[in-house]
Amino acid sequence: MSLKAISPQTARELINQGAVLIDIRAADEHARERIAQARHVPMERMKDGLLSLDGASVVIFHCRSGNRTQFNAQALGACTACDAYMLEGGLDAWKKAGLHVLADASRPLALHRQVQIVAGLLIVLGAVLGVAVSPWFHALSGFVGAGLVFAGASGFCGLARVLMRMPWNRKVSTS
């Protein structure tokens, strides 16, 4: 079953009529900012089969921008036996429509954003030091770039593993 895209306003009306809203993002993303009525079921858990929806007749899936939901629409549609929709534009569109979200700025940025920031800084640092100090510092940029390629190809990101152990990331818990 494929998912039909609906606007945030239509989703709000369906939620008020008993539809179940499911946030498919990672736990760290959900902890930092979320729609109050959304149940958190990360995409990784969707592979387990049908969702238990307590007799709901309509389910709406969402992520941050809508891209993840659209990319996984086929798998998400297969997880439910009832009418299934995707929130067009995701959480970003929900906020842009002026609808309420719960935000906890004390929570760390999503892990993938932390990886992007640190990797970008290391690459720039390697390039600048390579020009200003010694060409050997270009190896730092190459090493980080190779690490990103490996992470994309294998699904294992060593930098993410290191960042998960940082003190600011240890407090993350799902709510």
Secondary structure, DSSP 8 states (H G I E B T S, - for coil): ---EEE-HHHHHHHHHTT-EEEE-S-HHHHHHEE-TT-EE--HHHHTTSS---TT-SEEEEE-SSSHHHHHTHHHHHHT-SSEEEEETTHHHHHHHTT---EE-TTS---HHHHHHHHHHHHHHHHHHHHHHT-GGGHHHHHHHHHHHHHHHHHS--HHHHHHHTSGGGTT----
